[in-house]
Amino acid sequence: MPSSAGAASNGNPAPVGIFDSGLGGLSVLRAIRTQLPHEALLYVADSLHAPYGLRDNEFITERTLAIGEWLVAQGAKALVVACNTATAESIALARGQLSIPIIGVEPGINPAASLSKSRIAGVLATQVTLRSERFRSLIERYAADCHFVCQPGHGLVEAVERCEIDTPEVRALLASYIEPMLAAGADTLVLGCTHYPFLDALIRDIAGPRLTLVDTSVAIARQLERVLDANGLRASEDTLPSPPKLYSTDDGTHMRRLASSLLGLDVPVEQVSIEARGAERDRSHA
């Protein structure tokens, strides 16, 4: 989308769309609200189909395109794919098919390599992210001299979706993932899924000061700011901040609880039905 001097001077009040497989992207929403308080935000959680980490690549791509198209239809001027799994599998295709700028997320391999003194770092991510070519290329590009202990976070997305962020069961599960990393000498941990920052207090309780956590949500917010400025899409600073509009493909009960407890957002959640082009295939996975 070309830059426009008029849009830059008068501001563009259209909303920014944010999408995640579920509730994890609320951590990105939180960072964007802090960095860009005048932007209107639309957030879609595809919680009916979460977690994407257990889905095949075709399914993930279908859902990403369907929700991206839905947000464009709502007037979104830019899209943040606040999901590592969807970014890894679908963002290149989405950029070719959607008419608005798209910002993705990716595991913080580069900052982890910069921070690690032991040159050993842990990565907690979904299986799809860990097996993606995008993930492998990040390590080759930025961290060839580091050893990464990669752990699929099976069960963690589901726990966050249920708002279970400090239960004995989740604590035991996290400990089983983190303790082998510590034993291997890791001093840094990449939170490679946007759901995982909601578990950061529990992770710190388990690991103590031995692990530096890398969460990229602030970097995503800054990249969105750069993209909006470059395309003349930034909202005017005279625009009064408004609460985000929240949507979910399930009934939104957990989303409302998590938004209230972790973000201080007491807003309604609207249930929406967003069908992919392969709708029959979607229903077979639901």
Secondary structure by P-SEA (a helix, b strand, c coil): ccccaaaaaacccbbbbbbcccccaaaaaaaaaaacccbbbbbbbcccccccccccaaaaaaaaaaaaaaaaaacccbbbccccccccccaaaaaacccbbbbbbccaaaaaaacccccbbbbbccccccccaaaaaaaaccccccccccccccaaaaaaaacccccaaaaaaaaaacaaaaaacccbbbccccccccaaaaaaaaacccbbbbbaaaaaaaaaaaaaaaaccccccccccccbbbbbcccaaaaaaaaaaccccbbbbbbbbbbccaaaaaaaac
